[in-house]
Amino acid sequence: RSSLLLGFVACGGSANPPPAADDDGEPAVAADDDDEVGPRDDADVRGGAGGPPQPRVDAGSQVDVVDAMSDAPPANDAGVEVGRAPDPMGEPPPVPGARPLFFGGGGGARYGSSADGKTWRQFGSGAGGEAPDLVRGVGYGDGVFVAVGGAFGNGYIIRSTDGVTFTRPQFSSGWLGDVAYTTRVWVAAGGNGARVRSTDGGLTWSRVGGFENGHFRRIVAGGGRFIAIGHNGGGQGMLATSADGMAWSPVRQVGGSEWRGGAFVGGVFVLASRTDCLVTSDGATFVPCGVAGSDRGVFALGGAFVIFRAGSFDVSVDGKAWVKTNATGVPGGWEDRGVAFGNGAYVGLAGGQRFVGATLAMLERGPAPGYGDLVFGWVLP
């Protein structure tokens, strides 16, 4: 077994890097469903000197944010030392004959699939800008791969069961930023609070949730619960939660800046923005993670939460106690959400290259599409 989760090479601690400039080019909150105007407010507001950024909650928020616990337990319920875990071996195929598949999309109207993370089959028109078939997020669940996107008042969804042939369901929605699956339910979320739901494997979709003064950029799912996250008209973090994808909590301001990513591991959600990092198990009470946020978001890799930074990483098995080290061999600029683990391999996309390896300390690199989102799943027989 490796001494640290993910097989990283530890080279000592490092200070937090300065926040990276926003480069996704997405406009701010629209005045209506059909237009998006004005730059996003991505001001970097941090907490007091010597401590992590503190989450912000508006006076009317129904979300409880409590102080981080200073007496966090040294081990989880399974007896695994905090910040460490068994060597990641990957989950076995769900059924005999299932084939592993990485599925990615983004960086324009592009999406593609790969059995090993090295050789990719690419699809899509390749159009740039606010194309009607712009891909913004991808997801996987129960043998189905889904990509979502679109522009302005037009949402876009495609689905596949093999990563090669795709169908496009018909539905009505504004653009969609991300998609997630749990307990036989798919939900996609996007511009002006748009949310659509499917209970038949992504074949048909219905709209849930109304117009909001903000955009959902990411949706995280696990244990039957969904958390849609993004930013409001002032560039501050906003979120909404649901236990079934149909009935949603009111949209609330939580955090000082746009939520960039989220992950679910072992009954716990972790959300990350440039200024904040929060952990929750119920979607109502949020505890500060105890580490700074990151514009690269947070990933669920090898059974743990991982936050990448320029030349370093933070890792946690419970979202509260973290180990931070420098890391060699890990690119400093992973694409927005372009890292996945499956079938014993880590696959990352950065700067027009792919990085593949059994550990993140020993990565083979080569040319690859610059997809902004990446998931791992199984093609079922």
Secondary structure as UniProt FT lines:
FT   HELIX           5..7
FT   TURN            49..50
FT   TURN            59..60
FT   STRAND          64..65
FT   TURN            70..71
FT   TURN            77..78
FT   TURN            82..83
FT   TURN            96..97
FT   STRAND          99..105
FT   STRAND          111..114
FT   STRAND          121..123
FT   TURN            132..133
FT   STRAND          135..141
FT   TURN            142..143
FT   STRAND          144..151
FT   TURN            152..153
FT   STRAND          154..160
FT   STRAND          176..182
FT   TURN            183..184
FT   STRAND          185..190
FT   HELIX           191..193
FT   STRAND          195..198
FT   TURN            201..202
FT   STRAND          206..208
FT   STRAND          214..222
FT   TURN            223..224
FT   STRAND          225..232
FT   TURN            233..234
FT   STRAND          237..242
FT   STRAND          252..254
FT   STRAND          259..265
FT   TURN            266..267
FT   STRAND          268..273
FT   STRAND          277..280
FT   STRAND          285..288
FT   TURN            295..296
FT   STRAND          299..301
FT   TURN            302..303
FT   STRAND          304..309
FT   TURN            310..311
FT   STRAND          312..316
FT   STRAND          323..327
FT   STRAND          339..342
FT   TURN            343..344
FT   STRAND          345..350
FT   TURN            351..352
FT   STRAND          353..359
FT   TURN            360..361
FT   STRAND          362..367
FT   STRAND          373..379
//
